[in-house]
Amino acid sequence: LAPAALEQAGKDGLTVAASAEEAASQADVVITMLPSGKHVIDLYNGGLLAAAKPGTLFVDSSTIDVADAKTAADLAVAAGHRAVDAPVSGGVSGAAAGSLAFMVGGPAENFDAAKPLLDVMGAKVVHCGDAGVGQAAKICNNMVLGISMIAISEAFVLGEKLGLSNQAFFDVASNASVQCWSLTTYCPVPGPVPTSPANN
């Protein structure tokens, strides 16, 4: 448990539990978002699934590998629960704005049960297929994002070396065929997009 997160949750009007197991024991839906598949599987095996009421819907929004997502879903089902993997795209700003994109893997009936909650947090919720396929969509999305981030960064460096200002290149590229999230939201140079991390 992260003390700062617990404190903020309390300030935001949430009921703070002493443990994940305590929180899950009274919930109809449990949403997890953890750093790796090992964390998800360890939490599930460590008592979370056992603490939950029968039939609880487990929604894992971590970005983990497909095999771990399938294992987590299998563990939940074996314990008498329902499960979907539902990784997100949109970052912290998307979470704060409720505009995330959810890529969901799992049986259609579990997707239907999760969707009303995901609709509150996201602007787009897509059922991608069976367990683990949400993670497949996420890793494909991340691959394209990584490639575009490298390309945009290299273009700014090349432009600078050729005497092109960052602002001029941004003004052209953001209205041309290379316009993308890596440019207009996460611009890799300070200035053109004031909310970009590059300004920090």
C-alpha positions as CSV (number, residue, x, y, z in Angstrom):
1,L,0.0,0.0,0.0
2,A,1.2,3.5,-0.9
3,P,0.5,6.0,1.9
4,A,0.3,8.9,-0.4
5,A,-2.3,7.1,-2.6
6,L,-4.3,6.1,0.4
7,E,-4.3,9.7,1.7
8,Q,-5.4,11.0,-1.7
9,A,-8.1,8.4,-2.0
10,G,-9.5,9.5,1.4
11,K,-9.4,13.1,0.3
12,D,-11.3,12.1,-2.8
13,G,-14.1,10.6,-0.7
14,L,-13.2,6.9,-1.1
15,T,-13.4,4.4,1.7
16,V,-9.9,3.4,2.4
17,A,-9.3,-0.3,3.3
18,A,-6.4,-1.7,5.3
19,S,-5.6,-4.2,2.5
20,A,-6.5,-5.3,-1.0
21,E,-8.2,-8.4,0.5
22,E,-10.3,-6.2,2.8
23,A,-11.4,-4.0,-0.1
24,A,-12.2,-7.0,-2.4
25,S,-14.2,-8.8,0.3
26,Q,-17.2,-6.4,-0.1
27,A,-16.8,-5.6,-3.8
28,D,-18.8,-6.9,-6.8
29,V,-16.0,-5.7,-9.1
30,V,-12.2,-5.6,-8.4
31,I,-10.0,-3.5,-10.6
32,T,-6.3,-3.9,-10.4
33,M,-3.5,-2.0,-12.2
34,L,0.0,-3.2,-11.3
35,P,3.6,-2.9,-12.7
36,S,4.0,-6.5,-14.0
37,G,2.3,-9.8,-14.5
38,K,4.1,-11.2,-11.5
39,H,2.5,-8.6,-9.3
40,V,-1.0,-9.5,-10.6
41,I,-0.5,-13.2,-10.2
42,D,1.1,-12.9,-6.8
43,L,-1.8,-10.7,-5.6
44,Y,-4.4,-13.1,-7.0
45,N,-2.7,-16.1,-5.4
46,G,-1.8,-14.3,-2.2
47,G,-5.3,-14.1,-1.0
48,L,-7.2,-11.6,-3.1
49,L,-9.2,-14.2,-5.0
50,A,-9.9,-16.2,-1.8
51,A,-11.2,-13.0,-0.1
52,A,-13.6,-12.1,-2.8
53,K,-17.3,-13.1,-2.9
54,P,-18.1,-15.8,-5.4
55,G,-18.7,-14.5,-8.9
56,T,-16.7,-11.3,-8.4
57,L,-15.6,-9.7,-11.6
58,F,-11.9,-9.1,-11.7
59,V,-10.8,-6.4,-14.2
60,D,-7.0,-6.2,-14.6
61,S,-5.9,-2.9,-16.2
62,S,-2.2,-3.6,-15.8
63,T,0.0,-3.6,-19.0
64,I,1.4,-7.1,-18.8
65,D,2.2,-9.9,-21.2
66,V,-0.4,-12.0,-22.9
67,A,0.6,-15.2,-21.1
68,D,0.3,-13.6,-17.6
69,A,-3.0,-12.1,-18.5
70,K,-4.3,-15.5,-19.5
71,T,-2.9,-17.1,-16.3
72,A,-4.6,-14.4,-14.2
73,A,-7.9,-15.0,-15.9
74,D,-7.6,-18.7,-15.4
75,L,-6.8,-18.3,-11.7
76,A,-9.9,-16.1,-11.2
77,V,-12.1,-18.5,-13.0
78,A,-10.7,-21.5,-11.1
79,A,-11.5,-19.6,-7.9
80,G,-15.2,-19.1,-8.9
81,H,-14.9,-15.6,-10.3
82,R,-15.1,-13.8,-13.7
83,A,-12.3,-12.0,-15.3
84,V,-11.2,-9.6,-18.1
85,D,-7.9,-8.0,-19.0
86,A,-8.5,-4.3,-19.8
87,P,-5.3,-2.4,-20.3
88,V,-5.5,1.3,-21.1
89,S,-4.1,3.9,-23.3
90,G,-4.2,7.6,-22.6
91,G,-1.8,8.1,-19.7
92,V,-2.3,10.0,-16.4
93,S,-4.0,12.9,-18.2
94,G,-6.5,10.5,-19.8
95,A,-7.2,8.9,-16.5
96,A,-7.8,12.3,-14.8
97,A,-10.1,13.4,-17.7
98,G,-12.0,10.0,-17.9
99,S,-10.9,9.7,-21.6
100,L,-8.8,6.5,-21.5
101,A,-9.1,3.9,-24.2
102,F,-9.7,0.4,-22.9
103,M,-8.7,-2.8,-24.8
104,V,-10.6,-5.6,-23.3
105,G,-10.0,-9.4,-23.5
106,G,-12.4,-12.0,-22.0
107,P,-15.8,-13.6,-22.6
108,A,-18.5,-11.4,-24.1
109,E,-20.6,-11.6,-21.0
110,N,-17.8,-10.5,-18.8
111,F,-17.1,-7.6,-21.1
112,D,-20.7,-6.6,-21.0
113,A,-20.5,-6.6,-17.2
114,A,-17.4,-4.5,-17.1
115,K,-18.3,-2.0,-19.8
116,P,-20.5,0.3,-17.7
117,L,-17.6,0.9,-15.3
118,L,-15.0,1.2,-18.0
119,D,-17.3,3.7,-19.8
120,V,-17.0,6.0,-16.8
121,M,-13.2,6.0,-17.0
122,G,-12.8,5.8,-20.7
123,A,-13.9,7.5,-23.9
124,K,-13.5,4.3,-25.9
125,V,-14.0,0.7,-24.7
126,V,-13.3,-2.1,-27.3
127,H,-13.9,-5.8,-26.8
128,C,-10.8,-7.3,-28.6
129,G,-11.4,-11.0,-28.0
130,D,-10.8,-13.7,-25.5
131,A,-8.6,-13.6,-22.3
132,G,-5.2,-12.0,-23.1
133,V,-6.3,-10.4,-26.3
134,G,-6.7,-7.0,-24.7
135,Q,-3.0,-7.2,-23.8
136,A,-2.3,-8.1,-27.4
137,A,-4.0,-5.0,-28.6
138,K,-2.1,-2.9,-26.0
139,I,1.4,-4.3,-27.0
140,C,0.6,-3.6,-30.7
141,N,-0.5,-0.1,-29.8
142,N,2.7,0.4,-27.7
143,M,4.9,-0.8,-30.6
144,V,3.4,1.8,-32.9
145,L,3.7,4.5,-30.2
146,G,7.4,3.6,-29.6
147,I,8.1,3.8,-33.3
148,S,6.4,7.2,-33.7
149,M,8.1,8.6,-30.6
150,I,11.5,7.7,-32.0
151,A,10.6,9.1,-35.4
152,I,9.3,12.4,-34.0
153,S,12.3,12.8,-31.8
154,E,14.8,12.1,-34.6
155,A,12.9,14.6,-36.8
156,F,13.3,17.4,-34.3
157,V,17.0,16.7,-34.0
158,L,17.5,16.7,-37.7
159,G,15.5,19.9,-38.0
160,E,17.6,21.6,-35.4
161,K,20.8,20.5,-37.2
162,L,19.4,21.9,-40.5
163,G,18.5,25.3,-38.9
164,L,14.8,24.6,-38.5
165,S,13.3,25.9,-35.2
166,N,11.3,23.5,-33.1
167,Q,8.3,25.7,-33.2
168,A,8.3,25.9,-37.0
169,F,8.7,22.2,-37.4
170,F,5.9,21.6,-34.9
171,D,3.6,24.1,-36.7
172,V,4.2,22.2,-40.0
173,A,4.2,18.6,-38.7
174,S,1.1,19.0,-36.5
175,N,-0.9,20.0,-39.6
176,A,0.7,17.5,-42.0
177,S,0.8,13.8,-42.6
178,V,3.0,13.0,-39.6
179,Q,0.5,14.5,-37.1
180,C,0.3,12.0,-34.2
181,W,-0.1,11.8,-30.4
182,S,3.7,11.6,-29.9
183,L,3.9,15.1,-31.5
184,T,0.8,16.9,-30.4
185,T,0.5,15.5,-26.8
186,Y,4.0,14.2,-25.9
187,C,6.1,16.6,-28.0
188,P,9.7,15.6,-27.2
189,V,11.0,19.2,-27.1
190,P,10.0,22.0,-24.7
191,G,7.9,24.9,-26.0
192,P,5.4,23.8,-28.7
193,V,3.1,21.8,-26.3
194,P,3.2,23.4,-22.8
195,T,1.7,20.3,-21.1
196,S,4.3,17.9,-22.6
197,P,6.7,16.3,-20.1
198,A,9.6,17.9,-22.1
199,N,8.7,21.2,-20.4
200,N,9.6,19.7,-17.0
